Amino acid sequence: MKTRITELFGIQHPIIQGGMHYVGYAELAAAVSNAGGLGIITGLTQGTPEKLADEIARCKDMTDKPFGVNLTFLPILNAPDYPGMVRVIIESGVKVVETAGNNPVEYLPALKEAGVKIIHKCTAVRHALKAQTIGCDAASVDGFECGGHPGEDDIPNMILLPRAADELEIPFVASGGMADARSLVASLAMGAEGMNMGTRFLATKEAPVHDNVKQAILQATELDTRLVMRPLRNTERVLNNPAVERLLQKERELGAEIGFADIADEVAGKYPGVMQQGEVDSGAWSCGMVAGLINDIPSCQELIDRIMRDADQLIAQRLEGLRAGTAAI
Ligand SMILES: Cc1cc2nc3c(=O)[nH]c(=O)nc-3n(C[C@H](O)[C@H](O)[C@H](O)COP(=O)(O)O)c2cc1C
């Protein structure tokens, strides 16, 4: 399949693996890229430019296909060494950066001069338009369904994607709630040029996380995520568990008075324990509603091959059959 996204990034299939904290290591990024998609290493998980350089080198040892690096710009005082990470990305010859969070404008000139393509993750059409204005090459439009941070507008992809298609000139991928060929074909119908998946790639053989995490996703239904930190305007969709219940109880009790310190026990520094030690009930961790559509743990190659094969059938048989009036109904 050829779309503006496959052409922009030089990939075979219009499928991207979004950056995921303590998940997006070289093993997963390389597996996705080797399967014809675009794998993404999560920059902040590495913590320093030196470690990011090592991780990029490891990924290059595992694939000769294009892969990217996610840079999530956090609104915090003690910011990580973003300029150093940008330098490492450029020096190592990585050609795609997925930006997320705060406006990445100050890093764009250097990245663009080095020929790096930038795809910015947005949860609102106005943010995607801003990304287009500042010179991003593409957008990843992340609906309310998504695992992680859906923003504060709560617009699901059935509305958000066609709205983005109406407004944007740069190509965009659909993100949030994407799992299979149905997701891909529907996204293409709504004007996207491909899709970005997080939670689905978390439940793959190569995702370098504890099996408890994968089993928790398999067991979860679409009813099992919760939105936390809304009172702090830092809303995150996470898998429900006892720690999340405690956190939500505090949010109800403290109301507008709540501060980050009140919920730090449930959210701060939890990812290593969850992802590496499998302590899935120890705190809040991102997970999308799409968990309800995830019932197996395939390899990335199996997953992407299945999506592309089924998409072909869906378009050529079901949709074409319906159009021509030859489909069995
Ligand atoms: C465990 C987990 C960690 C994530 N960490 C990040 C991150 O560090 N930076 C980022 O931009 N997005 C992060 N995301 C969001 C994903 O990149 C992607 O946009 C999102 O998962 C899409 O929704 P889906 O889970 O329904 O596929 C994370 C998602 C998950 C599930």
The ligand as a MOL file (V3000), in Angstrom:
LIG
                    3D

  0  0  0     0  0            999 V3000
M  V30 BEGIN CTAB
M  V30 COUNTS 31 33 0 0 0
M  V30 BEGIN ATOM
M  V30 1 C 2.4340 2.2100 27.9360 0
M  V30 2 C 2.3530 3.4280 27.0590 0
M  V30 3 C 3.3250 4.4210 27.1910 0
M  V30 4 C 3.2740 5.5570 26.3660 0
M  V30 5 N 4.2710 6.4860 26.4690 0
M  V30 6 C 4.3020 7.5340 25.6000 0
M  V30 7 C 5.3850 8.4610 25.6200 0
M  V30 8 O 6.3090 8.3600 26.4210 0
M  V30 9 N 5.3460 9.4910 24.7240 0
M  V30 10 C 4.3330 9.6330 23.8130 0
M  V30 11 O 4.3620 10.5470 23.0100 0
M  V30 12 N 3.2850 8.7760 23.7930 0
M  V30 13 C 3.2490 7.7230 24.6540 0
M  V30 14 N 2.2200 6.8220 24.5970 0
M  V30 15 C 1.1560 7.0130 23.5770 0
M  V30 16 C 1.4060 6.1810 22.3090 0
M  V30 17 O 2.5520 6.6030 21.6170 0
M  V30 18 C 0.2170 6.2420 21.3280 0
M  V30 19 O 0.0190 7.5810 20.9230 0
M  V30 20 C -1.0630 5.7170 21.9530 0
M  V30 21 O -0.7890 4.5360 22.6560 0
M  V30 22 C -2.1050 5.4600 20.8720 0
M  V30 23 O -3.2580 4.9130 21.4290 0
M  V30 24 P -3.5520 3.3220 21.5180 0
M  V30 25 O -2.8670 2.8750 22.7640 0
M  V30 26 O -5.0220 3.2580 21.5890 0
M  V30 27 O -2.9590 2.6830 20.3000 0
M  V30 28 C 2.2360 5.6970 25.4220 0
M  V30 29 C 1.2480 4.7110 25.3280 0
M  V30 30 C 1.2950 3.5800 26.1140 0
M  V30 31 C 0.2270 2.5190 25.9620 0
M  V30 END ATOM
M  V30 BEGIN BOND
M  V30 1 1 1 2
M  V30 2 1 2 3
M  V30 3 2 2 30
M  V30 4 2 3 4
M  V30 5 1 4 5
M  V30 6 1 4 28
M  V30 7 2 5 6
M  V30 8 1 6 7
M  V30 9 1 6 13
M  V30 10 2 7 8
M  V30 11 1 7 9
M  V30 12 1 9 10
M  V30 13 2 10 11
M  V30 14 1 10 12
M  V30 15 2 12 13
M  V30 16 1 13 14
M  V30 17 1 14 15
M  V30 18 1 14 28
M  V30 19 1 15 16
M  V30 20 1 16 17
M  V30 21 1 16 18
M  V30 22 1 18 19
M  V30 23 1 18 20
M  V30 24 1 20 21
M  V30 25 1 20 22
M  V30 26 1 22 23
M  V30 27 1 23 24
M  V30 28 2 24 25
M  V30 29 1 24 26
M  V30 30 1 24 27
M  V30 31 2 28 29
M  V30 32 1 29 30
M  V30 33 1 30 31
M  V30 END BOND
M  V30 END CTAB
M  END
